[in-house]
Amino acid sequence: MNKTKLTGTIAAAAVLGAALFYGYQRLGGAGSSPREDVLAQMPAEASAVLYFDFHELRQSPFLESLYKWVPQTKADPDYAQFLQSTGFNYETDLERVGIALLRHGQDTTLFAVADGRFDQKKISAYAMQTGTRENRAGGEYFSVPQSGGSRRITFMFLRNDRIALTNGSNLENSLSQPRSDSDVKAWRERFHRLAGSPIFAVVRQNDSASAGLSSHAPGGLQSPELSALIDRLQWITVAGKPEGDHLRVVLEGEGTAEATTRQLSDVINGLLVLAQAGLSEQKMRQQLQPDVREAYLEMLKSADVSQIDRGETKSVRLMFDLTPKFLEAARTAIPLAPAVPQTKPFPNKSTIRN
């Protein structure tokens, strides 16, 4: 994978697959910053939202480590042609993007609003080579075939440095959905908590999300108890913040029942204990190179599990660090620890207030 396409892979890596994310309602009012303004464009019926600030990420030494880690391949011919025709380079010209996933039964569509350095004239001309253009409601909409699929991508320029697009059937509706005050408050509150993170995803939990989390969990983490506890959560957030040459990752599960988050905290702590114990076994020492084993232990030891009481909701938070050493070690597969025993509870950490 080349650097110019890394932006497409960061979403999948950071949020562990788009199937994990379900539940977003439209924000209300214009934001006071580009970040808030982009998030305010998300459609009311969205089932997921992800946000990436590539301008901030590019300032981080960790991103350079990630670039070095990603295997280098030849540039995709279609992308090379796009770059030549439009002058738009994802790696250098994309500033920030908000992405919403919308579920309609078994179908999922994407809606995105992106800020960047766009040459509107060149991009419009490139789109017209294979697509169509239509003026309606005072806007100019372009529709082009989606590469490798039967759908079409529709986009429009909201201003010179901002573009909206979707692979759904109606971009105009996505840009003009009514807003709900209760959802505005709920979503803004969670986005505010993540204001310091240049990359994050927020999930409103439902049955589909629960099934997705359970089915995509690695074998050692497919604990019936863990799945049942996740099913009871109302919100899930995943965020990453570069700190020097490492990435601080924060996962949080939020619900209304303190018993759920307390039990979930115990299970996660138990998994961490089992994983560290597994790495210390003689057999594992023989299977892994010392530097690889040390990198995994370093990541596990950086993990911290805490409980947060916000009054109406209770949360369990897991934080850990991804370092260049861990990225290098991740090239080597590691057997997972066994699932958490269902009969023995783990010690509970004290609840903190935030």
C-alpha positions in Angstrom: 0.0 0.0 0.0 1.4 3.4 -0.9 1.3 6.6 1.1 -1.3 8.3 -1.1 -3.8 5.6 -0.2 -3.0 5.4 3.5 -5.8 7.7 4.4 -8.2 5.0 3.3 -6.6 2.5 5.6 -6.3 4.6 8.7 -10.1 4.5 9.2 -10.2 0.7 9.1 -7.1 0.3 11.4 -8.1 2.9 14.0 -11.7 1.8 14.4 -11.2 -1.9 13.8 -13.5 -2.0 10.8 -16.5 0.0 9.7 -18.8 -2.8 10.8 -18.2 -1.8 14.4 -19.8 1.6 14.1 -23.6 2.2 14.3 -25.7 5.2 15.5 -25.4 9.0 14.7 -28.0 11.8 14.5 -27.4 15.2 12.9 -25.9 18.1 14.8 -27.5 21.5 14.8 -26.1 24.9 14.1 -22.9 26.0 12.5 -19.7 25.2 14.3 -17.2 27.8 15.6 -14.3 25.8 14.1 -13.7 23.8 10.9 -13.9 20.6 13.0 -17.3 21.4 14.4 -18.5 22.7 11.1 -17.7 19.4 9.4 -19.4 17.4 12.1 -22.5 19.6 11.9 -23.0 18.4 8.3 -23.6 14.8 9.2 -27.1 13.6 8.1 -29.7 12.9 10.8 -30.3 9.3 9.7 -26.6 8.3 9.8 -25.8 5.1 11.6 -22.1 5.9 12.3 -19.7 8.9 12.3 -15.9 8.9 12.0 -13.7 12.0 12.1 -10.1 12.5 10.9 -8.0 15.6 11.1 -5.1 14.8 8.7 -3.6 18.3 9.1 -2.9 17.6 12.8 -1.9 14.0 12.2 0.7 15.0 9.7 2.5 17.0 12.4 3.0 13.8 14.4 6.2 11.8 14.5 3.9 8.7 15.0 2.4 9.2 11.5 5.9 9.1 10.0 6.5 5.8 11.8 3.2 4.5 10.4 4.3 5.5 6.9 7.5 3.6 7.3 5.7 0.5 8.6 3.1 0.3 5.8 4.5 -1.9 2.9 5.2 0.1 -0.2 3.5 -0.9 -3.5 3.1 0.6 -6.9 0.6 3.4 -7.2 -2.9 2.4 -8.4 -3.3 3.3 -12.1 -6.7 4.8 -11.5 -5.5 7.0 -8.6 -2.4 8.0 -10.6 -4.7 9.2 -13.4 -6.9 11.0 -10.9 -3.9 12.7 -9.4 -2.5 13.8 -12.7 -5.9 15.2 -13.9 -7.0 16.9 -10.8 -3.8 17.8 -8.9 -5.4 16.5 -5.7 -3.2 14.4 -3.5 -4.8 12.7 -0.5 -1.6 12.6 1.4 -0.9 16.3 1.2 -4.1 18.1 0.3 -6.8 16.5 2.5 -7.2 18.5 5.7 -10.1 16.9 7.6 -13.0 14.6 6.9 -16.2 13.6 8.6 -17.7 10.2 7.5 -21.2 8.9 8.2 -22.3 5.4 7.5 -26.0 4.9 7.0 -27.7 1.6 7.3 -30.8 0.6 5.3 -31.6 -3.0 6.3 -28.6 -5.0 5.2 -27.3 -2.2 3.0 -24.9 0.5 4.0 -24.2 3.8 2.3 -21.5 6.4 2.9 -21.8 10.2 3.3 -18.7 12.4 3.8 -17.8 16.0 4.1 -14.1 16.8 3.5 -12.0 20.0 3.7 -8.9 20.3 1.6 -7.1 22.1 -1.2 -9.3 21.4 -4.2 -9.0 22.6 -7.7 -12.7 22.8 -8.4 -12.3 23.4 -12.2 -10.0 20.4 -12.7 -12.1 18.1 -10.5 -15.3 19.1 -12.3 -13.7 18.5 -15.7 -12.4 15.1 -14.6 -15.8 14.1 -13.3 -17.4 15.0 -16.6 -15.2 12.5 -18.5 -17.3 9.6 -17.2 -20.1 11.3 -15.2 -23.0 13.7 -15.4 -23.7 17.2 -14.0 -27.1 18.5 -12.8 -28.1 21.9 -11.3 -30.9 21.8 -8.7 -31.9 23.8 -5.7 -29.1 26.3 -6.4 -26.4 23.6 -6.3 -24.3 21.8 -8.9 -24.2 18.1 -8.4 -21.8 15.6 -10.1 -22.4 11.9 -10.4 -19.7 9.4 -11.5 -19.5 5.6 -11.6 -18.0 4.0 -8.5 -14.8 2.1 -9.3 -15.3 -1.6 -9.0 -19.0 -1.4 -8.2 -22.4 -0.8 -9.6 -23.2 2.3 -7.5 -22.5 5.9 -8.4 -20.8 8.6 -6.3 -22.5 11.9 -6.2 -20.6 15.0 -5.0 -20.9 18.8 -4.8 -18.7 21.7 -3.7 -20.1 23.3 -0.6 -17.4 26.0 -1.0 -13.9 26.2 -2.6 -12.2 24.1 0.1 -15.1 21.8 1.1 -16.8 19.0 -0.7 -19.7 16.7 0.2 -20.2 13.2 -1.4 -22.2 10.0 -1.1 -22.6 6.7 -2.8 -26.3 6.8 -1.8 -29.2 7.9 -4.0 -29.8 11.5 -2.8 -27.0 13.8 -1.7 -29.4 16.7 -1.5 -31.5 15.1 1.2 -28.4 14.2 3.2 -27.5 17.9 3.3 -30.9 19.1 4.4 -32.2 16.7 7.0 -34.2 18.1 10.0 -32.4 18.2 13.4 -33.4 16.9 16.8 -32.4 19.0 19.8 -32.1 15.9 22.1 -29.7 14.2 19.7 -27.8 17.4 19.1 -27.1 17.6 22.8 -26.1 13.9 23.1 -23.8 13.9 20.2 -22.2 17.3 20.9 -21.5 16.2 24.4 -19.5 13.1 23.2 -17.7 15.0 20.5 -16.7 17.6 23.1 -15.1 14.9 25.1 -13.0 13.9 22.1 -12.0 17.5 21.1 -8.3 16.8 21.7 -8.3 13.7 19.4 -7.6 14.2 15.7 -9.1 10.7 14.9 -12.2 9.2 16.5 -15.4 7.3 16.0 -18.6 7.5 18.0 -21.1 4.7 18.0 -24.7 4.6 19.2 -25.2 1.0 20.2 -28.0 -1.2 18.7 -28.5 -4.9 18.0 -26.6 -4.6 14.7 -23.6 -3.1 16.4 -23.6 -5.7 19.1 -23.6 -8.5 16.5 -20.8 -6.8 14.5 -18.6 -6.4 17.6 -19.1 -10.0 18.6 -18.5 -11.4 15.1 -15.4 -9.4 14.5 -13.7 -10.0 17.8 -10.5 -12.2 17.7 -10.9 -15.8 18.8 -9.5 -15.2 22.3 -11.8 -12.2 22.9 -15.0 -13.9 21.8 -16.2 -14.4 25.4 -20.0 -14.9 25.8 -19.8 -12.7 29.0 -18.0 -9.9 27.1 -20.5 -10.0 24.3 -23.4 -9.9 26.6 -22.0 -6.9 28.5 -21.2 -5.0 25.2 -24.8 -5.6 24.2 -26.0 -3.6 27.1 -24.0 -0.4 26.2 -25.7 2.6 24.7 -22.5 4.3 23.3 -19.1 3.2 22.2 -16.2 5.6 21.3 -12.8 4.9 19.9 -10.2 7.7 19.7 -6.5 8.1 18.9 -4.2 11.0 19.8 -0.5 11.1 18.8 1.9 11.9 21.6 5.4 12.1 20.3 6.3 8.9 18.4 3.4 6.9 19.8 -0.4 6.9 19.6 -2.6 7.0 22.7 -5.7 4.9 22.0 -8.8 5.4 24.1 -11.9 3.1 24.0 -14.9 3.8 26.0 -18.2 2.0 26.5 -21.1 3.9 28.1 -24.4 2.8 29.5 -26.9 3.7 32.1 -26.3 0.7 34.4 -23.3 0.9 36.8 -23.4 -2.9 37.2 -22.7 -3.4 33.5 -19.7 -1.1 33.3 -18.3 -2.5 36.6 -18.5 -6.1 35.2 -17.1 -5.0 31.9 -14.2 -3.4 33.7 -13.5 -6.6 35.6 -13.6 -8.7 32.3 -11.2 -6.3 30.5 -8.8 -6.4 33.4 -9.0 -10.1 33.4 -8.2 -10.3 29.7 -5.1 -8.1 30.2 -3.9 -10.3 33.1 -4.4 -13.4 31.0 -2.6 -11.9 28.0 0.4 -10.9 30.1 0.5 -14.3 31.8 0.4 -16.0 28.4 3.4 -14.0 27.1 5.4 -15.0 30.2 4.9 -18.7 29.6 8.0 -20.7 28.6 6.4 -21.9 25.4 5.6 -18.4 24.3 9.1 -17.3 25.1 10.4 -19.9 22.8 8.0 -19.0 20.0 8.5 -15.2 20.0 11.6 -13.2 19.4 12.6 -11.3 22.6 12.0 -7.9 21.0 8.6 -8.9 19.7 7.5 -10.3 23.1 8.8 -7.1 24.8 6.8 -4.9 22.4 3.6 -6.7 23.2 4.3 -6.6 26.9 5.0 -2.9 26.7 1.6 -2.3 25.1 -0.2 -4.4 27.6 1.6 -2.8 30.5 0.6 0.7 29.2 -3.1 -0.3 29.3 -5.2 1.3 32.0 -8.8 0.5 32.8 -11.0 3.0 34.7 -14.6 3.6 35.5 -16.3 7.0 35.0 -19.5 8.2 36.7 -21.1 11.0 34.8 -24.4 10.9 36.8 -26.9 9.7 34.3 -24.4 7.4 32.5 -21.6 5.2 33.6 -18.6 4.3 31.5 -15.6 2.0 31.4 -12.5 3.3 29.6 -9.5 1.4 28.3 -6.4 3.4 27.3 -3.2 2.0 25.8 -0.2 3.1 23.7 0.8 2.0 20.2 4.5 2.6 19.7 6.8 2.2 16.7 8.2 -0.9 18.5 4.7 -2.4 18.6 4.0 -1.6 14.9 7.2 -3.5 14.0 6.3 -6.4 16.3 2.8 -6.5 14.8 4.2 -8.0 11.6 4.6 -11.2 13.6 1.4 -13.0 14.5 0.8 -13.8 18.2 -1.5 -16.5 19.6 -4.3 -15.0 21.7 -4.9 -15.6 25.3 -7.8 -17.9 26.1 -11.2 -16.4 26.7 -12.0 -15.1 30.1 -13.4 -17.8 32.5 -17.0 -17.2 33.1 -17.1 -18.3 36.7 -14.5 -16.2 38.4 -15.0 -12.5 38.9 -12.0 -10.2 38.7 -11.1 -7.4 41.2 -12.9 -4.1 40.5 -11.1 -0.8 40.3 -12.6 2.2 42.1 -15.0 4.4 40.2 -13.7 7.9 39.2 -15.8 10.9 38.4 -15.3 13.1 35.3 
